[in-house]
């Protein structure tokens, strides 16, 4: 009984060693010297590689097998043929490929649906933030056209929702219109028709710019102070 147990244990280890050696040879061809390096490059866990070496790669995600094939510079079908199914059954790899592709397509469709839902939610929230501006600004613009003497400051409160939305998104203005600033080419843009300007020269802001955190969205447009 003990000899039988040892025989099957050795047979199991040999099966894993055979798959492990196949994987090592593929790794060697692309200059990868350890499973840890392979794991780092593919983003696949070491436990998943243990599954792969046992020939149970059918339990892994198709996306992971695709990434592994990319790193090993081989076709995903070759990965499946080497690490999935019964080598005595020629149809086994094909069936595995079909099943994994179906899973991958299902996950892709789910991801696309989630993207659409997130976009729809974002649009709804943005419209809600700008509701008063969207509803009232056209009427205010019409009133201004009908009454040239209407003061522009009467429209300014309508822009408050836009300020709140920009603040929520972490967007801040670069300088303010009419402000004299020291020209900085990283955040200022000289308007066309202005004279040449050097770093540090005094300029006047004509149009504000915007930053989102540390990211520059738009430079403030400036002209030379005369």
C-alpha positions in Angstrom: 0.0 0.0 0.0 2.9 2.3 0.9 4.6 1.6 -2.4 1.4 2.3 -4.3 1.1 5.7 -2.5 4.7 6.6 -3.3 4.2 5.6 -6.9 1.2 7.9 -7.4 2.9 10.7 -5.4 6.0 10.5 -7.7 3.8 10.4 -10.7 1.9 13.5 -9.6 5.2 15.3 -8.9 6.6 14.2 -12.3 3.5 15.6 -14.0 4.0 18.9 -12.2 7.7 18.8 -13.0 6.9 18.2 -16.7 4.7 21.3 -16.8 7.1 23.3 -14.7 10.0 22.5 -17.1 7.8 23.5 -20.1 7.2 26.8 -18.3 10.8 27.3 -17.4 11.9 26.7 -21.1 9.4 29.3 -22.3 10.6 31.8 -19.6 14.2 31.1 -20.6 13.5 32.0 -24.2 12.5 35.5 -23.1 15.1 36.0 -20.5 12.9 35.5 -17.4 14.9 33.7 -14.7 12.3 33.2 -11.9 8.6 32.7 -11.3 8.6 35.8 -9.1 9.8 37.9 -12.1 7.2 36.3 -14.3 4.6 37.1 -11.7 5.7 40.7 -11.5 5.6 41.2 -15.3 2.3 39.5 -15.9 0.5 40.5 -12.7 -0.5 36.9 -12.2 -0.2 35.4 -8.7 2.3 32.7 -7.7 -0.7 30.5 -6.7 -2.1 30.8 -10.3 1.3 29.7 -11.6 1.1 26.6 -9.4 -2.3 25.9 -11.0 -0.8 26.4 -14.4 2.1 24.0 -13.7 -0.4 21.3 -12.7 -2.1 21.6 -16.1 -5.2 23.2 -14.6 -4.9 26.5 -16.5 -8.6 26.1 -17.6 -9.5 27.5 -14.1 -7.6 30.7 -14.8 -9.1 33.8 -16.5 -8.7 34.1 -20.2 -7.3 37.7 -19.7 -4.5 36.2 -17.5 -3.6 33.6 -20.1 -3.6 36.3 -22.7 -1.2 38.4 -20.6 1.0 35.4 -19.9 1.2 34.6 -23.7 2.1 38.3 -24.3 5.0 38.2 -21.8 6.2 34.8 -23.1 5.9 36.1 -26.7 3.8 33.1 -27.8 0.2 32.7 -29.0 -2.5 32.2 -26.3 -3.5 29.0 -28.1 0.0 27.6 -27.4 -0.3 28.4 -23.7 -3.6 26.6 -23.6 -2.3 23.6 -25.5 0.7 23.3 -23.2 -1.0 23.9 -19.8 -4.6 22.9 -20.2 -6.5 19.6 -20.5 -5.6 16.0 -21.2 -2.8 15.6 -23.6 -4.4 12.3 -24.8 -7.5 14.2 -25.8 -6.8 16.4 -28.9 -10.1 18.2 -28.5 -9.4 19.3 -24.9 -7.4 22.5 -25.7 -10.0 23.6 -28.3 -12.8 23.1 -25.8 -10.8 25.1 -23.2 -10.2 27.9 -25.6 -13.9 28.2 -26.4 -14.8 28.2 -22.7 -12.2 30.8 -21.8 -13.1 33.0 -24.8 -16.7 33.0 -23.8 -15.7 34.0 -20.2 -13.5 36.8 -21.6 -16.2 38.1 -23.9 -18.7 38.0 -21.0 -16.3 40.0 -18.8 -15.7 42.5 -21.6 -19.4 43.0 -22.1 -19.8 43.5 -18.4 -17.0 46.0 -18.3 -18.5 48.0 -21.3 -21.9 48.0 -19.5 -20.3 49.3 -16.3 -18.5 52.1 -18.3 -21.8 53.1 -19.9 -23.5 53.2 -16.5 -20.7 55.3 -15.0 -20.8 57.7 -17.9 -24.6 58.0 -17.6 -24.3 58.6 -13.8 -21.6 61.2 -14.4 -23.8 63.0 -16.9 -26.8 63.0 -14.6 -24.8 64.4 -11.7 -23.3 67.1 -13.9 -26.6 68.2 -15.2 -28.0 68.3 -11.7 -25.1 70.5 -10.6 -25.7 72.9 -13.5 -29.5 72.8 -13.4 -30.1 76.4 -12.5 -27.5 77.6 -15.0 -29.0 75.5 -17.8 -32.5 76.6 -17.1 -32.0 80.3 -16.4 -29.1 81.4 -18.5 -31.0 81.4 -21.9 -33.7 83.5 -20.3 -31.1 85.9 -18.9 -29.3 86.2 -22.2 -32.7 86.9 -23.9 -33.4 89.6 -21.4 -30.0 91.2 -21.9 -30.6 91.3 -25.7 -33.9 93.0 -25.2 -32.5 95.5 -22.7 -29.1 96.8 -23.6 -29.0 98.7 -20.3 -29.2 95.5 -18.2 -26.2 95.2 -16.0 -24.0 92.2 -16.6 -23.6 91.7 -12.8 -27.3 90.6 -12.8 -26.2 87.4 -14.6 -23.2 86.6 -12.5 -25.2 84.7 -9.8 -26.3 82.3 -12.4 -22.6 81.2 -12.9 -22.3 80.1 -9.3 -23.2 76.5 -10.0 -20.4 76.3 -12.5 -17.9 77.5 -9.9 -19.2 74.9 -7.4 -18.8 72.2 -10.0 -15.3 73.2 -10.9 -14.4 73.2 -7.2 -15.9 69.8 -6.8 -13.7 68.5 -9.6 -10.6 70.1 -8.0 -10.3 72.6 -10.8 -8.8 76.0 -9.8 -8.3 79.2 -11.8 -4.9 80.5 -12.8 -4.9 84.2 -11.8 -7.8 86.5 -12.5 -8.8 88.8 -15.4 -7.1 92.1 -15.3 -4.4 91.1 -12.8 -0.8 92.1 -13.4 1.5 89.0 -13.1 5.1 88.1 -13.7 5.1 86.1 -16.9 5.6 82.4 -16.5 5.7 80.3 -19.7 4.6 77.3 -17.7 1.2 78.7 -16.9 0.9 81.8 -19.1 0.4 82.0 -22.9 1.1 85.3 -24.7 -1.8 86.4 -26.9 -1.3 86.8 -30.6 -0.4 90.3 -31.7 1.4 91.0 -28.5 5.1 91.9 -28.4 7.8 89.4 -27.4 8.0 88.8 -23.7 10.6 87.3 -21.3 10.2 85.3 -18.2 9.4 87.6 -15.3 8.2 90.5 -17.4 5.0 92.1 -16.2 1.9 90.9 -18.1 -1.9 91.4 -17.8 -4.2 88.5 -17.6 -6.9 88.6 -20.3 -8.3 85.1 -20.0 -7.9 82.9 -16.9 -6.3 79.5 -17.1 -7.1 76.3 -15.1 -5.3 73.7 -13.1 -6.7 70.4 -11.8 -4.5 69.5 -8.9 -1.0 69.6 -10.3 -2.2 69.1 -13.9 -2.3 72.0 -16.2 -5.5 72.2 -18.2 -5.3 75.6 -19.8 -2.7 78.3 -19.6 -3.9 81.8 -18.7 -3.7 84.1 -21.8 -1.9 87.3 -21.2 -0.7 90.5 -22.9 2.2 92.7 -22.2 1.6 95.4 -19.7 2.2 98.8 -21.4 
